[in-house]
Amino acid sequence: MTTIDRMRNIGISAHIDSGKTTLTERILFYCKKIHKTHEVKGKDGVGATMDHMDLERERGITITSAATYVSWAGHSVNIIDTPGHVDFTIEVERSLRVLDGAILVLCAVGGVQSQTITVDRQLRRYNVPRIAFVNKCDRVGANPFKVRDQLEEKLKHNAVLMQVPIGLEDGHRGVVDLVEMKALTFEGPGGENVRVGEIPEDLLAEARKRRDELLDAASLFSDELTVAILEEKVTAGLIREAVRRGTIARKLTPVFLGSAYKNKGVQALLDGIVAYLPHPGEVENEAVDLEAGGTAVKLVTDPSLPAVLLAFKLEDGPFGQLTYIRIYQGHIEKGTELWNTRSGQKIKIGRLVRMHADDMEDIAEAGAGDIAALFGVECASGDTFCAPGLNLAMTSIYVPEPVISLAIKPVDQRSLDRLAKALNRFAKEDPTFRTHVDPESHETIIQGMGELHLDVYVERMKREYDAEVETGAPQVAYRESITARAEFDYVHKKQTGGAGQFGRVIGYIEPLAEGAFEFKNEIKGGRIPRDFIPSCEKGFRSVLKKGELIGFPVIGVRVVLTDGAYHEVDSSDAAFQAAAVGAFRQVYRKAKPQILEPIMKVSVEGPVDFAGNIFATINQRRGTIVSSVEDGTFTRVDAEVPLSEMFGYSTVLRSLTQGKAEFTMEFLRYGRVPAPVAEELAKTAAAGKG
């Protein structure tokens, strides 16, 4: 096993199309993991190694996060290549939870884009130190200095250049290393020969200026470096140590440059990963002690301690379930006994493997800090496994709520059986993909993060399970809410043979600013026995599942119970639940209910010439433009648009901009539906009932 200080667990994150997967492909090539590089869109008929799904190769996007490991300069590096598309955000969240460091890839032309901001926010949520790689320095309009400024302005990073480019656009030949003050050029058919030489005369002044900036930034993290600067005895080792400290403390972001596609700058980035990103022992990880009332326990990256590991991703393969794990403490080997602290199930490790995209290699053992995979273990994503005697849980992964649903119907009986298997597997693997049967229409409904997300799953049903399905029109996840306070006084009375039912509830409902539901009991003097208060709450909660306007869940409601009455014999749990349901229905219309719809944060990027068309497409969709930035020949428009208006937007945008613009969207908040749209929705809902 590799010693902990020579281990790195890193992720590669970025905006869609910044060149993450191409960069990973080059890293695999230079670390001798593959002998030939392939391109992302599979133009050569092969496709990138890490995009191992046929669908990924055809569409030229990364859908699932693939894991691999490489060796560089005597260090073992686990790499996870993550999707850049916001619909697959759960894949990014899962990866970041188990990483110790990340490479934030940026395009030298596009700079900090909408999804870069989302990914950076996720990195902050999990306190992941990062280094930046400004890719595509060979493209027309490349300006890495502008990208460094954007990292500072838009993401509030203390970004510092570790290199300056030797030429840009089609003249990009290499980089100047500001630590060693040497020029690096990359030669050979795959750029595998790194030539170290003197800095070209015309770049010397720029390199000295940028090195002074680097020293200024790094000296804040090292007194030894500050003294060395004053005494003019600066060494490369002192600079590296100071930059490392700043990076691990997340107060400095070293910026590297290059072009992965043209094989420039990747080896220098690998040196940066080893030099500046933390090893597992330098990252603080905490678990929650389930026996001590949820107090935080610090985990120590020590192979000799009892094992603690997290299952962060599941895949159902032809040989059973494959569970990706990250070991935080202790070590495991074949035959090790562990138990799942959520389900209480005991497991014995049968087969332990290390993943390289979809290939696997059997290993005898894995220790603290390692990322590996287990075979044949039944568990859910986010489960914690511990050695017997420990009862800990790693904090679970943040899972966003789905915003779009789709009705699906198998075309024949054969597809029906296969569809059930597919849905079970997908829902288990991906917590943002949900499925249920609508109790009224009896249709199977799938829910997800966006059109592309559900498209990919429908396509996978056909390919992987041979389940042919027909899809209905996409459905937006509307909500209902109240806008005014309204009082209720409701008696539920039912007399049948024997004991009857009796329950009276008095109180009011009012809008709740934050959250979906709040229940307050303000009854004095035992007017309703304490045993029946939870029954009232249960009744109110049950009726919120379906509002009266259009049949969607009701959110933002506070229910306050002030008084009531009961009967010694006839009052029961069921009676007070029924009273609560009746009270809510009695008062709901008086509380002036409204319909809410998901509002999406939309970012459209395209050439300046098409700015007018982009504005028009947003205005036609009830959108509100928040900001627009022109950057040379490109424009970026940020807007807030209702999800219901965004279906088919990509097709319209492509045709209006000759395919040159692209957009991303993510859920922002729920907003009120305008009156004409609300009336239309209410009519449709009424027609559906009729």
Buried (B, 14 or more C-beta within 10 A) or exposed (E): BBEBBBBBBBBBBBBBBBBBBBBBBBBBBBBEBBEEBBBBBBEEEEBBBBBBBBBBBEBBBBBBBBBBBBEBEEBBBBBBBBBBBBBBBBBBBBBBBBBBBBBBBBBBBBBBBBBBBBBBEBBBEBEBBBBBBBBBBBBEBBBBBBBBBBBBEBBEBBBBBBBBBBBBBEEBBBBBBBBEBBBBBBEEEBBBEBEEEEBBEEBEEBBEEBBEEBBEBBBBBBEEBBEBBEEEEBEEEBBBBBBBBBBBEBBBBBBBBBBBBBBBBBBBBBBBBBBBBBBBBBBEBBBBBBEEEEEEBEBBBBBEBBBBBBBBBBBBEEEEBBBBBBBBBBBBEEEBEBBBBBEEBEBEBEBBBBBBBBEBEEBEBBBBBBBBBBBBBBBBBBBBBBBEEBBBBBBBBBBBEBBBBBBBBBEEEEBBEBBBBBBEBBBBBBBBBBBEEEEEEEEBBBBBBBBBBBBBBBBBBBEBBEBBBEEEEBBBBBBBBBEEBBBBBBBBBEEEEEEBBBBBBBBBBBBBEEEBBEBEBEBEEEBBBEEBBBBBBBBBBEBBEBBBBBBBBBBBBBBBBBBBBBBEEBBBBBBBBBBBBBBBEEBBEBBEBBBBBBBBBBBBBBBEEBBEBBBEBBEEBBBEBEEBEEBEEBBBBBBBBBBBBBBEBBEEBEEBBEEBBBBBBBBBEBEBBEEEBBEEBBEEBEEEEE
